[in-house]
Amino acid sequence: MRSDCSALRCDYAEVMPANSEIRRAADRAVTTTPWLKSRHSFSFGDHYEPDNTHHGLLVVNNDDVVAPQSGFDTHPHRDMEIVTWVLEGELTHQDSAGHHGVIYPGLAQRMSAGSGILHSEKNDSLTQPVHFVQMWVIPDESGIPPGYQQHEIGHIGSELVTIASGIPGRDAAITLHNRDAALHGARLQPGDTVTTPDAPYLHVFVPRGRVALDGTDELAEGDAARITDGGGSRLTATEPTELLIWEMHAKLGG
């Protein structure tokens, strides 16, 4: 994705009890080109709004669809942990540190931009778009050596699976260079319920499907809940659903 992020505001946020805020899919900024449709949960690129730059440690949550035989040409990043999760299709990654990989559903990727890296992301398919979510968190330290990791996550079902984590003592397929952040995923069938981890900052994103939050409010495809000062919220699927949940024990700025 791009080398920096700036901001956009979701003007119609709904504030719910229990320190939770729903951000609706329709209120996200959208970048549209002949080959890209990118929906931004936070400030990004030309869509700038200083009141919507992050939640906890998460600064980017982009929901992207890239057309066949197109993609992001080589571009720079620095001091960012970038996690990519593909929903449909395949995304080809190549970078200046010599890493090359094809990311597909069920395989997670983390690129540590560190002291600086160039990379490209392409959809090499002749016919199929690629749909993916790309998420950025700030690392604990700046200037670390650039790095890359991809890993099959294995079975993701009705219980939360830790996709990536930097929290000490946590097992995860992917390592993050941030000791206060972890990403969890689940794929739910109607009636399945998961409970959010205990953390001062949680970001619940529904890339597809629909869930009831604590039995009352509903999150549909593209919606997100930003939760502070707690955990233990119950998410119950009302249709086949995929969830991405960030657990964060710190926020930007302390």
Phi and psi restraints in degrees (value plus and minus 20) as a CYANA .aco file:
   2 ARG   PHI     -95.7   -55.7
   2 ARG   PSI     147.0   187.0
   3 SER   PHI    -101.2   -61.2
   3 SER   PSI     -33.6     6.4
   4 ASP   PHI    -166.2  -126.2
   4 ASP   PSI     144.5   184.5
   5 CYS   PHI    -146.4  -106.4
   5 CYS   PSI     119.1   159.1
   6 SER   PHI    -151.4  -111.4
   6 SER   PSI    -180.2  -140.2
   7 ALA   PHI    -146.3  -106.3
   7 ALA   PSI     141.6   181.6
   8 LEU   PHI    -170.9  -130.9
   8 LEU   PSI     124.9   164.9
   9 ARG   PHI    -120.8   -80.8
   9 ARG   PSI     120.5   160.5
  10 CYS   PHI    -111.6   -71.6
  10 CYS   PSI      83.3   123.3
  11 ASP   PHI     -91.6   -51.6
  11 ASP   PSI     -39.3     0.7
  12 TYR   PHI    -137.3   -97.3
  12 TYR   PSI      18.8    58.8
  13 ALA   PHI     -80.0   -40.0
  13 ALA   PSI     122.7   162.7
  14 GLU   PHI    -126.5   -86.5
  14 GLU   PSI     103.0   143.0
  15 VAL   PHI    -114.5   -74.5
  15 VAL   PSI     107.1   147.1
  16 MET   PHI    -133.4   -93.4
  16 MET   PSI     148.0   188.0
  17 PRO   PHI     -83.5   -43.5
  17 PRO   PSI     154.8   194.8
  18 ALA   PHI      42.4    82.4
  18 ALA   PSI      16.9    56.9
  19 ASN   PHI      35.7    75.7
  19 ASN   PSI      21.6    61.6
  20 SER   PHI    -144.1  -104.1
  20 SER   PSI     125.9   165.9
  21 GLU   PHI    -152.7  -112.7
  21 GLU   PSI     105.9   145.9
  22 ILE   PHI    -111.8   -71.8
  22 ILE   PSI     113.3   153.3
  23 ARG   PHI    -134.2   -94.2
  23 ARG   PSI      98.2   138.2
  24 ARG   PHI    -101.5   -61.5
  24 ARG   PSI     128.0   168.0
  25 ALA   PHI     -76.4   -36.4
  25 ALA   PSI     -60.6   -20.6
  26 ALA   PHI     -88.5   -48.5
  26 ALA   PSI     -36.0     4.0
  27 ASP   PHI    -113.3   -73.3
  27 ASP   PSI     -18.7    21.3
  28 ARG   PHI     -95.8   -55.8
  28 ARG   PSI     128.3   168.3
  29 ALA   PHI     -90.3   -50.3
  29 ALA   PSI     132.1   172.1
  30 VAL   PHI    -149.8  -109.8
  30 VAL   PSI     109.6   149.6
  31 THR   PHI    -122.1   -82.1
  31 THR   PSI     103.5   143.5
  32 THR   PHI    -145.5  -105.5
  32 THR   PSI     108.0   148.0
  33 THR   PHI    -150.3  -110.3
  33 THR   PSI     156.2   196.2
  34 PRO   PHI     -78.5   -38.5
  34 PRO   PSI     -41.7    -1.7
  35 TRP   PHI    -139.6   -99.6
  35 TRP   PSI     -24.9    15.1
  36 LEU   PHI    -155.2  -115.2
  36 LEU   PSI     117.9   157.9
  37 LYS   PHI    -147.1  -107.1
  37 LYS   PSI      93.8   133.8
  38 SER   PHI    -143.4  -103.4
  38 SER   PSI     101.8   141.8
  39 ARG   PHI    -126.2   -86.2
  39 ARG   PSI     107.4   147.4
  40 HIS   PHI    -129.6   -89.6
  40 HIS   PSI      99.4   139.4
  41 SER   PHI     -92.9   -52.9
  41 SER   PSI     -48.6    -8.6
  42 PHE   PHI    -144.0  -104.0
  42 PHE   PSI     155.5   195.5
  43 SER   PHI     -71.0   -31.0
  43 SER   PSI     116.9   156.9
  44 PHE   PHI    -183.0  -143.0
  44 PHE   PSI     115.6   155.6
  45 GLY   PHI      37.3    77.3
  45 GLY   PSI    -145.7  -105.7
  46 ASP   PHI     -97.3   -57.3
  46 ASP   PSI     -29.8    10.2
  47 HIS   PHI    -113.6   -73.6
  47 HIS   PSI      74.6   114.6
  48 TYR   PHI    -131.5   -91.5
  48 TYR   PSI     109.7   149.7
  49 GLU   PHI    -175.4  -135.4
  49 GLU   PSI      95.0   135.0
  50 PRO   PHI     -85.6   -45.6
  50 PRO   PSI     -35.9     4.1
  51 ASP   PHI    -104.8   -64.8
  51 ASP   PSI     -20.2    19.8
  52 ASN   PHI    -156.6  -116.6
  52 ASN   PSI      33.0    73.0
  53 THR   PHI    -113.2   -73.2
  53 THR   PSI     -40.6    -0.6
  54 HIS   PHI    -192.2  -152.2
  54 HIS   PSI     147.4   187.4
  55 HIS   PHI    -157.6  -117.6
  55 HIS   PSI     101.9   141.9
  56 GLY   PHI      42.1    82.1
  56 GLY   PSI    -136.6   -96.6
  57 LEU   PHI    -126.2   -86.2
  57 LEU   PSI     -22.5    17.5
  58 LEU   PHI    -106.9   -66.9
  58 LEU   PSI     101.7   141.7
  59 VAL   PHI    -131.2   -91.2
  59 VAL   PSI     -37.7     2.3
  60 VAL   PHI    -159.7  -119.7
  60 VAL   PSI     114.2   154.2
  61 ASN   PHI    -161.6  -121.6
  61 ASN   PSI      66.9   106.9
  62 ASN   PHI    -120.7   -80.7
  62 ASN   PSI     113.3   153.3
  63 ASP   PHI    -128.4   -88.4
  63 ASP   PSI      82.7   122.7
  64 ASP   PHI    -136.0   -96.0
  64 ASP   PSI     122.3   162.3
  65 VAL   PHI    -145.3  -105.3
  65 VAL   PSI     103.5   143.5
  66 VAL   PHI    -134.6   -94.6
  66 VAL   PSI     110.8   150.8
  67 ALA   PHI     -89.2   -49.2
  67 ALA   PSI     140.1   180.1
  68 PRO   PHI     -78.6   -38.6
  68 PRO   PSI     128.5   168.5
  69 GLN   PHI      37.1    77.1
  69 GLN   PSI      19.8    59.8
  70 SER   PHI    -173.8  -133.8
  70 SER   PSI    -198.1  -158.1
  71 GLY   PHI     132.9   172.9
  71 GLY   PSI    -188.8  -148.8
  72 PHE   PHI    -107.4   -67.4
  72 PHE   PSI      98.4   138.4
  73 ASP   PHI     -87.6   -47.6
  73 ASP   PSI     151.7   191.7
  74 THR   PHI     -76.1   -36.1
  74 THR   PSI     110.0   150.0
  75 HIS   PHI    -172.2  -132.2
  75 HIS   PSI     141.0   181.0
  76 PRO   PHI    -115.9   -75.9
  76 PRO   PSI     135.0   175.0
  77 HIS   PHI    -159.5  -119.5
  77 HIS   PSI     139.2   179.2
  78 ARG   PHI    -172.2  -132.2
  78 ARG   PSI     118.7   158.7
  79 ASP   PHI      29.8    69.8
  79 ASP   PSI      37.7    77.7
  80 MET   PHI    -169.9  -129.9
  80 MET   PSI     118.7   158.7
  81 GLU   PHI    -115.7   -75.7
  81 GLU   PSI      96.2   136.2
  82 ILE   PHI    -134.9   -94.9
  82 ILE   PSI      97.3   137.3
  83 VAL   PHI    -131.1   -91.1
  83 VAL   PSI     110.1   150.1
  84 THR   PHI    -138.4   -98.4
  84 THR   PSI     113.1   153.1
  85 TRP   PHI    -150.7  -110.7
  85 TRP   PSI      94.2   134.2
  86 VAL   PHI    -109.1   -69.1
  86 VAL   PSI     114.5   154.5
  87 LEU   PHI    -116.5   -76.5
  87 LEU   PSI     -61.1   -21.1
  88 GLU   PHI    -168.3  -128.3
  88 GLU   PSI     124.2   164.2
  89 GLY   PHI      64.9   104.9
  89 GLY   PSI    -183.5  -143.5
  90 GLU   PHI    -157.1  -117.1
  90 GLU   PSI     124.5   164.5
  91 LEU   PHI    -144.8  -104.8
  91 LEU   PSI     106.5   146.5
  92 THR   PHI    -119.1   -79.1
  92 THR   PSI     106.2   146.2
  93 HIS   PHI    -130.3   -90.3
  93 HIS   PSI     119.2   159.2
  94 GLN   PHI    -165.9  -125.9
  94 GLN   PSI     119.0   159.0
  95 ASP   PHI    -159.2  -119.2
  95 ASP   PSI     150.4   190.4
  96 SER   PHI     -93.4   -53.4
  96 SER   PSI     -30.7     9.3
  97 ALA   PHI    -109.8   -69.8
  97 ALA   PSI     -15.8    24.2
  98 GLY   PHI      72.5   112.5
  98 GLY   PSI     -12.9    27.1
  99 HIS   PHI    -105.9   -65.9
  99 HIS   PSI     121.1   161.1
 100 HIS   PHI    -162.8  -122.8
 100 HIS   PSI     114.0   154.0
 101 GLY   PHI    -178.9  -138.9
 101 GLY   PSI     135.5   175.5
 102 VAL   PHI    -133.4   -93.4
 102 VAL   PSI     102.6   142.6
 103 ILE   PHI    -124.2   -84.2
 103 ILE   PSI     115.2   155.2
 104 TYR   PHI    -163.3  -123.3
 104 TYR   PSI     150.8   190.8
 105 PRO   PHI     -76.2   -36.2
 105 PRO   PSI     110.5   150.5
 106 GLY   PHI      75.2   115.2
 106 GLY   PSI     -27.4    12.6
 107 LEU   PHI    -135.9   -95.9
 107 LEU   PSI     103.4   143.4
 108 ALA   PHI    -117.8   -77.8
 108 ALA   PSI     129.6   169.6
 109 GLN   PHI    -149.8  -109.8
 109 GLN   PSI     119.4   159.4
 110 ARG   PHI    -147.4  -107.4
 110 ARG   PSI     105.9   145.9
 111 MET   PHI    -132.7   -92.7
 111 MET   PSI     104.2   144.2
 112 SER   PHI    -115.2   -75.2
 112 SER   PSI      91.2   131.2
 113 ALA   PHI     -91.0   -51.0
 113 ALA   PSI     -54.4   -14.4
 114 GLY   PHI      31.9    71.9
 114 GLY   PSI    -151.9  -111.9
 115 SER   PHI     -90.9   -50.9
 115 SER   PSI     -27.0    13.0
 116 GLY   PHI     119.4   159.4
 116 GLY   PSI     114.6   154.6
 117 ILE   PHI    -171.4  -131.4
 117 ILE   PSI     130.1   170.1
 118 LEU   PHI    -130.5   -90.5
 118 LEU   PSI     118.8   158.8
 119 HIS   PHI    -172.1  -132.1
 119 HIS   PSI     143.5   183.5
 120 SER   PHI    -148.5  -108.5
 120 SER   PSI     135.3   175.3
 121 GLU   PHI    -155.4  -115.4
 121 GLU   PSI      99.6   139.6
 122 LYS   PHI    -150.3  -110.3
 122 LYS   PSI     128.4   168.4
 123 ASN   PHI    -122.4   -82.4
 123 ASN   PSI      83.4   123.4
 124 ASP   PHI    -104.4   -64.4
 124 ASP   PSI     -25.4    14.6
 125 SER   PHI     -83.6   -43.6
 125 SER   PSI     125.8   165.8
 126 LEU   PHI     -99.6   -59.6
 126 LEU   PSI     -42.1    -2.1
 127 THR   PHI    -152.2  -112.2
 127 THR   PSI     -46.3    -6.3
 128 GLN   PHI    -124.8   -84.8
 128 GLN   PSI     107.1   147.1
 129 PRO   PHI     -84.2   -44.2
 129 PRO   PSI     138.7   178.7
 130 VAL   PHI    -132.4   -92.4
 130 VAL   PSI     112.9   152.9
 131 HIS   PHI    -138.0   -98.0
 131 HIS   PSI     103.0   143.0
 132 PHE   PHI    -168.2  -128.2
 132 PHE   PSI     141.0   181.0
 133 VAL   PHI    -132.5   -92.5
 133 VAL   PSI     109.4   149.4
 134 GLN   PHI    -138.7   -98.7
 134 GLN   PSI     111.1   151.1
 135 MET   PHI    -148.3  -108.3
 135 MET   PSI     116.4   156.4
 136 TRP   PHI    -141.5  -101.5
 136 TRP   PSI     114.8   154.8
 137 VAL   PHI    -149.3  -109.3
 137 VAL   PSI     133.3   173.3
 138 ILE   PHI     -98.5   -58.5
 138 ILE   PSI     115.8   155.8
 139 PRO   PHI     -93.7   -53.7
 139 PRO   PSI     144.3   184.3
 140 ASP   PHI     -83.4   -43.4
 140 ASP   PSI     -57.9   -17.9
 141 GLU   PHI    -145.9  -105.9
 141 GLU   PSI     123.5   163.5
 142 SER   PHI    -108.6   -68.6
 142 SER   PSI     136.3   176.3
 143 GLY   PHI      56.6    96.6
 143 GLY   PSI      -4.5    35.5
 144 ILE   PHI     -91.2   -51.2
 144 ILE   PSI     140.1   180.1
 145 PRO   PHI     -81.2   -41.2
 145 PRO   PSI     118.8   158.8
 146 PRO   PHI     -79.2   -39.2
 146 PRO   PSI     128.6   168.6
 147 GLY   PHI    -170.6  -130.6
 147 GLY   PSI     148.5   188.5
 148 TYR   PHI    -169.1  -129.1
 148 TYR   PSI     120.6   160.6
 149 GLN   PHI    -169.6  -129.6
 149 GLN   PSI     116.4   156.4
 150 GLN   PHI    -157.2  -117.2
 150 GLN   PSI     127.3   167.3
 151 HIS   PHI    -176.7  -136.7
 151 HIS   PSI     118.6   158.6
 152 GLU   PHI     -87.3   -47.3
 152 GLU   PSI     110.2   150.2
 153 ILE   PHI    -104.6   -64.6
 153 ILE   PSI     -42.9    -2.9
 154 GLY   PHI      63.2   103.2
 154 GLY   PSI    -170.7  -130.7
 155 HIS   PHI     -91.1   -51.1
 155 HIS   PSI     102.4   142.4
 156 ILE   PHI    -138.0   -98.0
 156 ILE   PSI      98.9   138.9
 157 GLY   PHI    -155.8  -115.8
 157 GLY   PSI    -150.0  -110.0
 158 SER   PHI    -105.2   -65.2
 158 SER   PSI     -17.3    22.7
 159 GLU   PHI    -139.1   -99.1
 159 GLU   PSI     130.6   170.6
 160 LEU   PHI     -84.4   -44.4
 160 LEU   PSI     114.0   154.0
 161 VAL   PHI    -136.2   -96.2
 161 VAL   PSI     113.4   153.4
 162 THR   PHI     -98.6   -58.6
 162 THR   PSI      95.5   135.5
 163 ILE   PHI    -104.4   -64.4
 163 ILE   PSI     -64.9   -24.9
 164 ALA   PHI    -168.2  -128.2
 164 ALA   PSI     123.8   163.8
 165 SER   PHI    -178.7  -138.7
 165 SER   PSI     125.4   165.4
 166 GLY   PHI    -136.3   -96.3
 166 GLY   PSI     -17.3    22.7
 167 ILE   PHI     -90.6   -50.6
 167 ILE   PSI     106.3   146.3
 168 PRO   PHI     -76.3   -36.3
 168 PRO   PSI     118.0   158.0
 169 GLY   PHI      62.9   102.9
 169 GLY   PSI     -21.1    18.9
 170 ARG   PHI    -115.7   -75.7
 170 ARG   PSI     114.0   154.0
 171 ASP   PHI    -106.2   -66.2
 171 ASP   PSI     111.9   151.9
 172 ALA   PHI    -172.9  -132.9
 172 ALA   PSI     130.9   170.9
 173 ALA   PHI     -85.3   -45.3
 173 ALA   PSI     -54.5   -14.5
 174 ILE   PHI    -139.4   -99.4
 174 ILE   PSI     117.2   157.2
 175 THR   PHI    -117.8   -77.8
 175 THR   PSI     112.4   152.4
 176 LEU   PHI    -122.8   -82.8
 176 LEU   PSI     124.8   164.8
 177 HIS   PHI    -110.4   -70.4
 177 HIS   PSI      32.7    72.7
 178 ASN   PHI    -170.2  -130.2
 178 ASN   PSI      95.5   135.5
 179 ARG   PHI     -93.8   -53.8
 179 ARG   PSI     -24.6    15.4
 180 ASP   PHI    -133.9   -93.9
 180 ASP   PSI      -6.1    33.9
 181 ALA   PHI    -155.0  -115.0
 181 ALA   PSI     122.9   162.9
 182 ALA   PHI    -168.2  -128.2
 182 ALA   PSI     125.9   165.9
 183 LEU   PHI    -133.8   -93.8
 183 LEU   PSI     110.1   150.1
 184 HIS   PHI    -139.7   -99.7
 184 HIS   PSI     133.0   173.0
 185 GLY   PHI    -156.9  -116.9
 185 GLY   PSI     138.5   178.5
 186 ALA   PHI    -174.0  -134.0
 186 ALA   PSI     131.4   171.4
 187 ARG   PHI    -143.0  -103.0
 187 ARG   PSI      95.5   135.5
 188 LEU   PHI    -130.4   -90.4
 188 LEU   PSI     127.0   167.0
 189 GLN   PHI    -120.7   -80.7
 189 GLN   PSI     140.1   180.1
 190 PRO   PHI     -71.7   -31.7
 190 PRO   PSI     109.7   149.7
 191 GLY   PHI      75.8   115.8
 191 GLY   PSI     -39.1     0.9
 192 ASP   PHI     -88.2   -48.2
 192 ASP   PSI     124.1   164.1
 193 THR   PHI    -150.8  -110.8
 193 THR   PSI     116.8   156.8
 194 VAL   PHI    -143.8  -103.8
 194 VAL   PSI     137.2   177.2
 195 THR   PHI    -135.2   -95.2
 195 THR   PSI     113.8   153.8
 196 THR   PHI     -89.9   -49.9
 196 THR   PSI     129.2   169.2
 197 PRO   PHI     -84.3   -44.3
 197 PRO   PSI     141.9   181.9
 198 ASP   PHI    -101.3   -61.3
 198 ASP   PSI      99.1   139.1
 199 ALA   PHI    -184.4  -144.4
 199 ALA   PSI     132.0   172.0
 200 PRO   PHI     -89.7   -49.7
 200 PRO   PSI     -41.4    -1.4
 201 TYR   PHI    -157.2  -117.2
 201 TYR   PSI     107.6   147.6
 202 LEU   PHI    -152.2  -112.2
 202 LEU   PSI     121.2   161.2
 203 HIS   PHI    -145.6  -105.6
 203 HIS   PSI      93.9   133.9
 204 VAL   PHI    -125.5   -85.5
 204 VAL   PSI      99.0   139.0
 205 PHE   PHI    -141.4  -101.4
 205 PHE   PSI     117.1   157.1
 206 VAL   PHI    -130.0   -90.0
 206 VAL   PSI      71.7   111.7
 207 PRO   PHI     -88.3   -48.3
 207 PRO   PSI     -46.2    -6.2
 208 ARG   PHI    -179.1  -139.1
 208 ARG   PSI     126.9   166.9
 209 GLY   PHI      85.3   125.3
 209 GLY   PSI    -176.8  -136.8
 210 ARG   PHI    -180.1  -140.1
 210 ARG   PSI     115.9   155.9
 211 VAL   PHI    -155.3  -115.3
 211 VAL   PSI     133.9   173.9
 212 ALA   PHI    -114.4   -74.4
 212 ALA   PSI     111.2   151.2
 213 LEU   PHI    -118.4   -78.4
 213 LEU   PSI      94.8   134.8
 214 ASP   PHI      34.8    74.8
 214 ASP   PSI      12.1    52.1
 215 GLY   PHI      56.4    96.4
 215 GLY   PSI     -18.1    21.9
 216 THR   PHI    -145.8  -105.8
 216 THR   PSI     -94.7   -54.7
 217 ASP   PHI     -92.3   -52.3
 217 ASP   PSI     128.7   168.7
 218 GLU   PHI    -133.0   -93.0
 218 GLU   PSI     117.2   157.2
 219 LEU   PHI    -131.4   -91.4
 219 LEU   PSI     100.6   140.6
 220 ALA   PHI    -121.4   -81.4
 220 ALA   PSI     159.9   199.9
 221 GLU   PHI     -76.4   -36.4
 221 GLU   PSI     107.4   147.4
 222 GLY   PHI      68.8   108.8
 222 GLY   PSI     -29.8    10.2
 223 ASP   PHI     -98.3   -58.3
 223 ASP   PSI     138.3   178.3
 224 ALA   PHI    -159.5  -119.5
 224 ALA   PSI     131.6   171.6
 225 ALA   PHI    -138.7   -98.7
 225 ALA   PSI     108.0   148.0
 226 ARG   PHI    -124.2   -84.2
 226 ARG   PSI      92.9   132.9
 227 ILE   PHI    -132.9   -92.9
 227 ILE   PSI     115.3   155.3
 228 THR   PHI    -145.8  -105.8
 228 THR   PSI     133.7   173.7
 229 ASP   PHI      39.6    79.6
 229 ASP   PSI      27.1    67.1
 230 GLY   PHI     142.6   182.6
 230 GLY   PSI    -194.3  -154.3
 231 GLY   PHI    -178.6  -138.6
 231 GLY   PSI    -183.3  -143.3
 232 GLY   PHI      59.8    99.8
 232 GLY   PSI     -10.2    29.8
 233 SER   PHI     -90.7   -50.7
 233 SER   PSI     121.6   161.6
 234 ARG   PHI    -121.0   -81.0
 234 ARG   PSI     110.4   150.4
 235 LEU   PHI    -137.5   -97.5
 235 LEU   PSI      96.1   136.1
 236 THR   PHI    -137.1   -97.1
 236 THR   PSI     103.0   143.0
 237 ALA   PHI     -91.9   -51.9
 237 ALA   PSI     117.2   157.2
 238 THR   PHI    -128.1   -88.1
 238 THR   PSI     -23.9    16.1
 239 GLU   PHI    -178.4  -138.4
 239 GLU   PSI     149.9   189.9
 240 PRO   PHI     -74.6   -34.6
 240 PRO   PSI     108.9   148.9
 241 THR   PHI    -160.8  -120.8
 241 THR   PSI     123.6   163.6
 242 GLU   PHI    -135.9   -95.9
 242 GLU   PSI     116.8   156.8
 243 LEU   PHI    -143.5  -103.5
 243 LEU   PSI     123.4   163.4
 244 LEU   PHI    -147.2  -107.2
 244 LEU   PSI     100.5   140.5
 245 ILE   PHI    -145.1  -105.1
 245 ILE   PSI     100.6   140.6
 246 TRP   PHI    -112.2   -72.2
 246 TRP   PSI     107.9   147.9
 247 GLU   PHI    -124.8   -84.8
 247 GLU   PSI     102.4   142.4
 248 MET   PHI    -155.4  -115.4
 248 MET   PSI     112.4   152.4
 249 HIS   PHI    -129.1   -89.1
 249 HIS   PSI      -1.6    38.4
 250 ALA   PHI    -179.2  -139.2
 250 ALA   PSI     150.9   190.9
 251 LYS   PHI    -153.3  -113.3
 251 LYS   PSI     142.4   182.4
 252 LEU   PHI     -82.7   -42.7
 252 LEU   PSI     116.3   156.3
 253 GLY   PHI      66.3   106.3
 253 GLY   PSI     -16.0    24.0
